[in-house]
Amino acid sequence: MAMKLVVAIVQNEDADDLIDGLTAAHYGATRLASTGGFLRQGNTTIIVGIPDEAVQNVLTIVAQHSQSRRQTVTNPFPDSTAIPRKSGNPLEQFIDQSVAGKTPEIQTGRATVFVLNLDRYERV
Ligand code: 2BA
């Protein structure tokens, strides 16, 4: 049977609800603690191994149980003592706002989802 692995990165606030939704629909799921590369804040990665034909249903469940939110950029100064002006700092765009006393915010997506082909799926 052709199988897929759905990898869904969601905000921590949505993870319990999404796991409940997947479990209620009889999909096995594993949650992994993860950290976003941009915000460097915790998020949750949920992996689900499923037959090909279940992909759309799982994507619908992910969409139903995840929300887009405004999220504060809490640490635009990684070393807190110096303003890291070096180019390539992904948080550079937020530094001026922070220096001006504003709290930088971004709008997250609902979920970031990858669907991968699985070579094998076994329970041994
Ligand atoms: P982060 O990398 O911490 O990104 C959190 C949010 O920050 C993103 O939400 C987006 O709204 C914003 N953001 C990211 N990069 C940005 C940039 N260069 N400039 C301005 N704003 C930026 P999402 O897009 O919903 O992503 C949520 C999380 O999904 C990410 O957390 C990361 O853990 C994961 N992710 C997103 N795209 C990915 C990819 N192509 N590969 C692997 N993981 C990815």
Backbone and ligand atoms as CSV (ligand in chain L), in Angstrom:
chain,resi,resn,atom,element,x,y,z
A,1,MET,N,N,0.855,-1.199,0.000
A,1,MET,CA,C,0.000,0.000,0.000
A,1,MET,C,C,0.888,1.246,0.000
A,2,ALA,N,N,0.610,2.205,-0.893
A,2,ALA,CA,C,1.405,3.433,-0.938
A,2,ALA,C,C,1.095,4.294,0.280
A,3,MET,N,N,2.163,4.769,0.893
A,3,MET,CA,C,2.006,5.525,2.148
A,3,MET,C,C,2.660,6.897,2.034
A,4,LYS,N,N,2.179,7.809,2.845
A,4,LYS,CA,C,2.760,9.155,2.923
A,4,LYS,C,C,3.070,9.475,4.386
A,5,LEU,N,N,4.024,10.381,4.575
A,5,LEU,CA,C,4.282,10.937,5.904
A,5,LEU,C,C,3.928,12.419,5.849
A,6,VAL,N,N,2.973,12.806,6.666
A,6,VAL,CA,C,2.625,14.222,6.775
A,6,VAL,C,C,3.400,14.795,7.951
A,7,VAL,N,N,4.131,15.869,7.695
A,7,VAL,CA,C,4.892,16.570,8.735
A,7,VAL,C,C,4.256,17.947,8.873
A,8,ALA,N,N,3.640,18.205,10.007
A,8,ALA,CA,C,2.934,19.483,10.213
A,8,ALA,C,C,3.585,20.239,11.362
A,9,ILE,N,N,4.045,21.455,11.069
A,9,ILE,CA,C,4.630,22.313,12.107
A,9,ILE,C,C,3.552,23.301,12.527
A,10,VAL,N,N,3.190,23.251,13.797
A,10,VAL,CA,C,2.102,24.100,14.295
A,10,VAL,C,C,2.561,24.851,15.537
A,11,GLN,N,N,1.783,25.829,15.929
A,11,GLN,CA,C,2.092,26.541,17.167
A,11,GLN,C,C,1.718,25.665,18.363
A,12,ASN,N,N,2.467,25.843,19.435
A,12,ASN,CA,C,2.233,25.007,20.619
A,12,ASN,C,C,0.782,25.079,21.090
A,13,GLU,N,N,0.173,26.250,20.946
A,13,GLU,CA,C,-1.205,26.434,21.427
A,13,GLU,C,C,-2.194,25.535,20.685
A,14,ASP,N,N,-1.854,25.123,19.463
A,14,ASP,CA,C,-2.773,24.324,18.648
A,14,ASP,C,C,-2.500,22.818,18.754
A,15,ALA,N,N,-1.389,22.454,19.361
A,15,ALA,CA,C,-0.932,21.063,19.259
A,15,ALA,C,C,-1.890,20.065,19.924
A,16,ASP,N,N,-2.367,20.358,21.132
A,16,ASP,CA,C,-3.257,19.407,21.818
A,16,ASP,C,C,-4.525,19.176,21.013
A,17,ASP,N,N,-5.102,20.263,20.537
A,17,ASP,CA,C,-6.347,20.191,19.787
A,17,ASP,C,C,-6.153,19.391,18.490
A,18,LEU,N,N,-5.035,19.621,17.833
A,18,LEU,CA,C,-4.773,18.895,16.587
A,18,LEU,C,C,-4.560,17.405,16.861
A,19,ILE,N,N,-3.807,17.083,17.892
A,19,ILE,CA,C,-3.608,15.662,18.244
A,19,ILE,C,C,-4.957,15.009,18.553
A,20,ASP,N,N,-5.813,15.725,19.285
A,20,ASP,CA,C,-7.150,15.191,19.581
A,20,ASP,C,C,-7.929,14.926,18.292
A,21,GLY,N,N,-7.863,15.867,17.355
A,21,GLY,CA,C,-8.586,15.717,16.091
A,21,GLY,C,C,-8.080,14.530,15.282
A,22,LEU,N,N,-6.776,14.354,15.254
A,22,LEU,CA,C,-6.195,13.226,14.504
A,22,LEU,C,C,-6.533,11.896,15.169
A,23,THR,N,N,-6.436,11.871,16.493
A,23,THR,CA,C,-6.709,10.628,17.224
A,23,THR,C,C,-8.176,10.239,17.088
A,24,ALA,N,N,-9.055,11.234,17.160
A,24,ALA,CA,C,-10.491,10.960,17.026
A,24,ALA,C,C,-10.810,10.371,15.652
A,25,ALA,N,N,-10.022,10.745,14.644
A,25,ALA,CA,C,-10.237,10.219,13.289
A,25,ALA,C,C,-9.429,8.932,13.061
A,26,HIS,N,N,-8.826,8.399,14.126
A,26,HIS,CA,C,-8.087,7.122,14.096
A,26,HIS,C,C,-6.786,7.192,13.302
A,27,TYR,N,N,-6.155,8.378,13.287
A,27,TYR,CA,C,-4.824,8.472,12.703
A,27,TYR,C,C,-3.794,8.447,13.831
A,28,GLY,N,N,-2.777,7.618,13.659
A,28,GLY,CA,C,-1.676,7.608,14.629
A,28,GLY,C,C,-0.808,8.834,14.406
A,29,ALA,N,N,-0.395,9.483,15.480
A,29,ALA,CA,C,0.403,10.710,15.342
A,29,ALA,C,C,1.466,10.754,16.425
A,30,THR,N,N,2.564,11.397,16.102
A,30,THR,CA,C,3.637,11.621,17.079
A,30,THR,C,C,3.955,13.098,17.116
A,31,ARG,N,N,4.058,13.652,18.317
A,31,ARG,CA,C,4.414,15.069,18.420
A,31,ARG,C,C,5.849,15.210,18.908
A,32,LEU,N,N,6.526,16.137,18.290
A,32,LEU,CA,C,7.935,16.395,18.599
A,32,LEU,C,C,8.069,17.862,18.998
A,33,ALA,N,N,8.820,18.118,20.040
A,33,ALA,CA,C,9.099,19.506,20.399
A,33,ALA,C,C,10.095,20.071,19.396
A,34,SER,N,N,9.816,21.244,18.864
A,34,SER,CA,C,10.708,21.833,17.861
A,34,SER,C,C,10.851,23.334,18.115
A,35,THR,N,N,11.735,23.943,17.372
A,35,THR,CA,C,11.987,25.375,17.524
A,35,THR,C,C,12.078,26.008,16.149
A,36,GLY,N,N,11.338,27.092,15.938
A,36,GLY,CA,C,11.374,27.776,14.649
A,36,GLY,C,C,12.711,28.452,14.418
A,37,GLY,N,N,13.206,28.357,13.199
A,37,GLY,CA,C,14.508,28.943,12.889
A,37,GLY,C,C,14.480,30.457,12.897
A,38,PHE,N,N,13.349,31.058,12.596
A,38,PHE,CA,C,13.273,32.515,12.506
A,38,PHE,C,C,13.026,33.142,13.871
A,39,LEU,N,N,11.957,32.752,14.539
A,39,LEU,CA,C,11.640,33.346,15.845
A,39,LEU,C,C,12.456,32.731,16.977
A,40,ARG,N,N,12.982,31.555,16.745
A,40,ARG,CA,C,13.706,30.813,17.792
A,40,ARG,C,C,12.829,30.598,19.018
A,41,GLN,N,N,11.556,30.384,18.741
A,41,GLN,CA,C,10.623,30.069,19.820
A,41,GLN,C,C,10.099,28.658,19.597
A,42,GLY,N,N,9.628,28.048,20.683
A,42,GLY,CA,C,9.140,26.680,20.587
A,42,GLY,C,C,7.933,26.557,19.680
A,43,ASN,N,N,7.894,25.492,18.891
A,43,ASN,CA,C,6.672,25.119,18.188
A,43,ASN,C,C,6.578,23.599,18.246
A,44,THR,N,N,5.580,23.027,17.602
A,44,THR,CA,C,5.385,21.577,17.687
A,44,THR,C,C,5.338,20.991,16.288
A,45,THR,N,N,6.069,19.907,16.098
A,45,THR,CA,C,6.044,19.189,14.820
A,45,THR,C,C,5.294,17.877,15.031
A,46,ILE,N,N,4.274,17.666,14.217
A,46,ILE,CA,C,3.457,16.454,14.341
A,46,ILE,C,C,3.645,15.621,13.086
A,47,ILE,N,N,4.012,14.353,13.268
A,47,ILE,CA,C,4.186,13.459,12.114
A,47,ILE,C,C,3.079,12.399,12.126
A,48,VAL,N,N,2.575,12.129,10.920
A,48,VAL,CA,C,1.449,11.208,10.773
A,48,VAL,C,C,1.722,10.309,9.565
A,49,GLY,N,N,1.828,9.005,9.781
A,49,GLY,CA,C,1.996,8.052,8.674
A,49,GLY,C,C,0.633,7.536,8.247
A,50,ILE,N,N,0.326,7.685,6.942
A,50,ILE,CA,C,-1.034,7.375,6.469
A,50,ILE,C,C,-1.008,6.810,5.046
A,51,PRO,N,N,-2.065,6.103,4.665
A,51,PRO,CA,C,-2.181,5.703,3.262
A,51,PRO,C,C,-2.373,6.934,2.378
A,52,ASP,N,N,-1.959,6.835,1.129
A,52,ASP,CA,C,-2.081,7.953,0.181
A,52,ASP,C,C,-3.458,8.618,0.207
A,53,GLU,N,N,-4.477,7.794,0.226
A,53,GLU,CA,C,-5.835,8.338,0.063
A,53,GLU,C,C,-6.311,9.126,1.288
A,54,ALA,N,N,-5.557,9.068,2.397
A,54,ALA,CA,C,-5.970,9.796,3.606
A,54,ALA,C,C,-5.369,11.203,3.670
A,55,VAL,N,N,-4.490,11.531,2.724
A,55,VAL,CA,C,-3.752,12.802,2.818
A,55,VAL,C,C,-4.709,13.998,2.901
A,56,GLN,N,N,-5.677,14.047,2.013
A,56,GLN,CA,C,-6.549,15.224,1.990
A,56,GLN,C,C,-7.304,15.373,3.306
A,57,ASN,N,N,-7.762,14.240,3.844
A,57,ASN,CA,C,-8.500,14.282,5.110
A,57,ASN,C,C,-7.604,14.800,6.247
A,58,VAL,N,N,-6.368,14.338,6.268
A,58,VAL,CA,C,-5.442,14.794,7.320
A,58,VAL,C,C,-5.143,16.292,7.156
A,59,LEU,N,N,-4.965,16.739,5.917
A,59,LEU,CA,C,-4.705,18.179,5.705
A,59,LEU,C,C,-5.909,19.009,6.158
A,60,THR,N,N,-7.095,18.491,5.940
A,60,THR,CA,C,-8.302,19.204,6.393
A,60,THR,C,C,-8.320,19.289,7.916
A,61,ILE,N,N,-7.976,18.194,8.580
A,61,ILE,CA,C,-7.949,18.198,10.051
A,61,ILE,C,C,-6.905,19.197,10.561
A,62,VAL,N,N,-5.746,19.229,9.915
A,62,VAL,CA,C,-4.708,20.194,10.329
A,62,VAL,C,C,-5.241,21.626,10.181
A,63,ALA,N,N,-5.891,21.910,9.061
A,63,ALA,CA,C,-6.400,23.271,8.833
A,63,ALA,C,C,-7.491,23.629,9.847
A,64,GLN,N,N,-8.306,22.645,10.201
A,64,GLN,CA,C,-9.407,22.909,11.146
A,64,GLN,C,C,-8.911,23.163,12.562
A,65,HIS,N,N,-7.712,22.661,12.872
A,65,HIS,CA,C,-7.243,22.742,14.252
A,65,HIS,C,C,-6.017,23.631,14.412
A,66,SER,N,N,-5.792,24.530,13.470
A,66,SER,CA,C,-4.646,25.444,13.608
A,66,SER,C,C,-5.084,26.859,13.239
A,67,GLN,N,N,-4.429,27.805,13.847
A,67,GLN,CA,C,-4.805,29.212,13.654
A,67,GLN,C,C,-3.594,30.059,13.300
A,68,SER,N,N,-3.839,31.080,12.500
A,68,SER,CA,C,-2.829,32.114,12.271
A,68,SER,C,C,-2.899,33.093,13.442
A,69,ARG,N,N,-1.747,33.528,13.918
A,69,ARG,CA,C,-1.734,34.458,15.063
A,69,ARG,C,C,-0.674,35.527,14.863
A,70,ARG,N,N,-0.900,36.649,15.507
A,70,ARG,CA,C,0.177,37.627,15.619
A,70,ARG,C,C,1.068,37.169,16.766
A,71,GLN,N,N,2.352,37.140,16.505
A,71,GLN,CA,C,3.266,36.624,17.515
A,71,GLN,C,C,4.384,37.644,17.759
A,72,THR,N,N,4.661,37.872,19.011
A,72,THR,CA,C,5.686,38.843,19.375
A,72,THR,C,C,7.074,38.301,19.092
A,73,VAL,N,N,7.899,39.157,18.510
A,73,VAL,CA,C,9.309,38.797,18.339
A,73,VAL,C,C,9.998,39.198,19.635
A,74,THR,N,N,10.272,38.223,20.466
A,74,THR,CA,C,10.690,38.541,21.838
A,74,THR,C,C,12.185,38.769,21.990
A,75,ASN,N,N,12.953,38.315,21.039
A,75,ASN,CA,C,14.399,38.392,21.249
A,75,ASN,C,C,15.120,38.868,19.998
A,76,PRO,N,N,14.879,40.143,19.617
A,76,PRO,CA,C,15.558,40.606,18.415
A,76,PRO,C,C,17.049,40.839,18.616
A,77,PHE,N,N,17.498,40.831,19.875
A,77,PHE,CA,C,18.932,41.002,20.159
A,77,PHE,C,C,19.471,39.693,20.716
A,78,PRO,N,N,19.998,38.826,19.889
A,78,PRO,CA,C,20.410,37.521,20.385
A,78,PRO,C,C,21.413,37.570,21.533
A,79,ASP,N,N,22.346,38.538,21.547
A,79,ASP,CA,C,23.280,38.518,22.678
A,79,ASP,C,C,22.966,39.608,23.710
A,80,SER,N,N,21.882,40.334,23.513
A,80,SER,CA,C,21.300,41.303,24.439
A,80,SER,C,C,22.185,42.503,24.795
A,81,THR,N,N,23.487,42.460,24.557
A,81,THR,CA,C,24.328,43.596,24.910
A,81,THR,C,C,24.658,44.447,23.684
A,82,ALA,N,N,24.832,43.838,22.556
A,82,ALA,CA,C,25.200,44.578,21.344
A,82,ALA,C,C,24.084,44.452,20.318
A,83,ILE,N,N,23.882,45.503,19.551
A,83,ILE,CA,C,22.894,45.422,18.478
A,83,ILE,C,C,23.556,44.691,17.300
A,84,PRO,N,N,23.086,43.512,16.965
A,84,PRO,CA,C,23.769,42.680,15.968
A,84,PRO,C,C,23.465,43.142,14.554
A,85,ARG,N,N,24.205,44.178,14.122
A,85,ARG,CA,C,23.942,44.783,12.821
A,85,ARG,C,C,24.530,43.987,11.672
A,86,LYS,N,N,25.233,42.936,11.962
A,86,LYS,CA,C,25.884,42.228,10.858
A,86,LYS,C,C,24.819,41.723,9.874
A,87,SER,N,N,25.151,41.824,8.602
A,87,SER,CA,C,24.166,41.421,7.611
A,87,SER,C,C,23.946,39.916,7.717
A,88,GLY,N,N,22.773,39.511,7.376
A,88,GLY,CA,C,22.458,38.094,7.470
A,88,GLY,C,C,21.723,37.748,8.744
A,89,ASN,N,N,21.678,38.686,9.691
A,89,ASN,CA,C,20.871,38.437,10.882
A,89,ASN,C,C,19.402,38.490,10.470
A,90,PRO,N,N,18.679,37.374,10.567
A,90,PRO,CA,C,17.308,37.363,10.057
A,90,PRO,C,C,16.369,38.268,10.838
A,91,LEU,N,N,16.787,38.693,12.024
A,91,LEU,CA,C,15.918,39.542,12.837
A,91,LEU,C,C,16.224,41.021,12.660
A,92,GLU,N,N,17.149,41.351,11.742
A,92,GLU,CA,C,17.596,42.729,11.568
A,92,GLU,C,C,16.439,43.702,11.334
A,93,GLN,N,N,15.440,43.231,10.572
A,93,GLN,CA,C,14.329,44.123,10.220
A,93,GLN,C,C,13.547,44.579,11.455
A,94,PHE,N,N,13.711,43.881,12.567
A,94,PHE,CA,C,12.941,44.215,13.761
A,94,PHE,C,C,13.709,45.099,14.747
A,95,ILE,N,N,14.991,45.285,14.494
A,95,ILE,CA,C,15.817,45.968,15.479
A,95,ILE,C,C,15.402,47.424,15.649
A,96,ASP,N,N,15.153,48.116,14.536
A,96,ASP,CA,C,14.776,49.528,14.642
A,96,ASP,C,C,13.491,49.690,15.437
A,97,GLN,N,N,12.538,48.815,15.197
A,97,GLN,CA,C,11.281,48.883,15.958
A,97,GLN,C,C,11.545,48.695,17.440
A,98,SER,N,N,12.408,47.758,17.741
A,98,SER,CA,C,12.677,47.449,19.136
A,98,SER,C,C,13.392,48.611,19.819
A,99,VAL,N,N,14.368,49.204,19.110
A,99,VAL,CA,C,15.097,50.353,19.650
A,99,VAL,C,C,14.143,51.515,19.890
A,100,ALA,N,N,13.128,51.652,19.027
A,100,ALA,CA,C,12.153,52.734,19.163
A,100,ALA,C,C,11.120,52.442,20.256
A,101,GLY,N,N,11.300,51.345,20.954
A,101,GLY,CA,C,10.401,51.030,22.064
A,101,GLY,C,C,9.141,50.298,21.653
A,102,LYS,N,N,9.067,49.886,20.378
A,102,LYS,CA,C,7.898,49.122,19.936
A,102,LYS,C,C,8.161,47.631,20.138
A,103,THR,N,N,7.102,46.887,20.221
A,103,THR,CA,C,7.241,45.431,20.321
A,103,THR,C,C,7.012,44.840,18.935
A,104,PRO,N,N,8.065,44.363,18.286
A,104,PRO,CA,C,7.884,43.822,16.937
A,104,PRO,C,C,6.984,42.591,16.941
A,105,GLU,N,N,6.136,42.506,15.919
A,105,GLU,CA,C,5.243,41.361,15.793
A,105,GLU,C,C,5.249,40.856,14.352
A,106,ILE,N,N,4.966,39.585,14.180
A,106,ILE,CA,C,4.762,39.002,12.849
A,106,ILE,C,C,3.443,38.230,12.865
A,107,GLN,N,N,2.938,37.988,11.661
A,107,GLN,CA,C,1.726,37.183,11.530
A,107,GLN,C,C,2.160,35.796,11.078
A,108,THR,N,N,1.919,34.792,11.899
A,108,THR,CA,C,2.308,33.430,11.504
A,108,THR,C,C,1.268,32.834,10.565
A,109,GLY,N,N,1.650,31.779,9.891
A,109,GLY,CA,C,0.678,30.983,9.151
A,109,GLY,C,C,-0.075,30.087,10.129
A,110,ARG,N,N,-1.040,29.319,9.590
A,110,ARG,CA,C,-1.753,28.371,10.456
A,110,ARG,C,C,-0.853,27.179,10.759
A,111,ALA,N,N,-0.296,26.615,9.716
A,111,ALA,CA,C,0.573,25.447,9.867
A,111,ALA,C,C,1.457,25.358,8.636
A,112,THR,N,N,2.639,24.825,8.813
A,112,THR,CA,C,3.520,24.540,7.675
A,112,THR,C,C,3.519,23.029,7.501
A,113,VAL,N,N,3.140,22.563,6.318
A,113,VAL,CA,C,2.922,21.123,6.138
A,113,VAL,C,C,3.748,20.598,4.970
A,114,PHE,N,N,4.427,19.501,5.214
A,114,PHE,CA,C,5.146,18.784,4.159
A,114,PHE,C,C,4.515,17.402,4.015
A,115,VAL,N,N,4.378,16.933,2.773
A,115,VAL,CA,C,3.869,15.579,2.532
A,115,VAL,C,C,4.961,14.808,1.784
A,116,LEU,N,N,5.459,13.752,2.406
A,116,LEU,CA,C,6.583,12.989,1.848
A,116,LEU,C,C,6.127,11.584,1.468
A,117,ASN,N,N,6.698,11.077,0.379
A,117,ASN,CA,C,6.484,9.666,0.054
A,117,ASN,C,C,7.240,8.800,1.052
A,118,LEU,N,N,6.621,7.719,1.481
A,118,LEU,CA,C,7.271,6.787,2.406
A,118,LEU,C,C,7.703,5.535,1.639
A,119,ASP,N,N,8.959,5.147,1.792
A,119,ASP,CA,C,9.408,3.902,1.165
A,119,ASP,C,C,8.827,2.693,1.883
A,120,ARG,N,N,8.825,2.748,3.188
A,120,ARG,CA,C,8.319,1.608,3.976
A,120,ARG,C,C,7.590,2.100,5.196
A,121,TYR,N,N,6.656,1.334,5.634
A,121,TYR,CA,C,5.937,1.604,6.894
A,121,TYR,C,C,5.756,0.253,7.552
A,122,GLU,N,N,6.351,0.082,8.712
A,122,GLU,CA,C,6.247,-1.223,9.383
A,122,GLU,C,C,6.036,-1.023,10.865
A,123,ARG,N,N,5.304,-1.900,11.460
A,123,ARG,CA,C,5.223,-1.968,12.923
A,123,ARG,C,C,5.790,-3.325,13.299
A,124,VAL,N,N,6.942,-3.314,13.937
A,124,VAL,CA,C,7.605,-4.593,14.201
A,124,VAL,C,C,7.478,-4.980,15.670
L,1,2BA,P1,P,9.796,30.299,12.472
L,1,2BA,O1,O,10.935,30.000,11.558
L,1,2BA,O2,O,10.132,30.680,13.876
L,1,2BA,O3,O,8.881,31.416,11.806
L,1,2BA,C1,C,7.763,31.930,12.498
L,1,2BA,C2,C,7.028,32.942,11.647
L,1,2BA,O4,O,7.897,34.048,11.396
L,1,2BA,C3,C,6.619,32.436,10.271
L,1,2BA,O5,O,5.391,31.737,10.349
L,1,2BA,C4,C,6.503,33.742,9.490
L,1,2BA,O6,O,5.251,34.370,9.757
L,1,2BA,C5,C,7.593,34.604,10.116
L,1,2BA,N1,N,8.824,34.565,9.329
L,1,2BA,C6,C,9.609,33.504,9.074
L,1,2BA,N2,N,10.665,33.861,8.343
L,1,2BA,C7,C,10.549,35.205,8.131
L,1,2BA,C8,C,11.336,36.195,7.463
L,1,2BA,N3,N,12.494,35.862,6.847
L,1,2BA,N4,N,10.900,37.482,7.475
L,1,2BA,C9,C,9.757,37.825,8.099
L,1,2BA,N5,N,8.972,36.956,8.769
L,1,2BA,C10,C,9.357,35.665,8.779
L,1,2BA,P2,P,5.171,30.497,9.425
L,1,2BA,O7,O,5.555,30.808,8.017
L,1,2BA,O8,O,3.762,30.072,9.676
L,1,2BA,O9,O,6.163,29.367,9.932
L,1,2BA,C11,C,5.965,28.733,11.190
L,1,2BA,C12,C,7.096,27.770,11.472
L,1,2BA,O10,O,7.084,26.732,10.463
L,1,2BA,C13,C,8.492,28.349,11.371
L,1,2BA,O11,O,8.837,28.991,12.584
L,1,2BA,C14,C,9.333,27.121,11.132
L,1,2BA,O12,O,9.504,26.372,12.347
L,1,2BA,C15,C,8.427,26.304,10.223
L,1,2BA,N6,N,8.734,26.527,8.795
L,1,2BA,C16,C,8.213,27.472,7.995
L,1,2BA,N7,N,8.680,27.349,6.742
L,1,2BA,C17,C,9.507,26.285,6.758
L,1,2BA,C18,C,10.290,25.619,5.757
L,1,2BA,N8,N,10.317,26.019,4.459
L,1,2BA,N9,N,11.034,24.542,6.121
L,1,2BA,C19,C,11.009,24.100,7.405
L,1,2BA,N10,N,10.291,24.670,8.390
L,1,2BA,C20,C,9.554,25.747,8.069
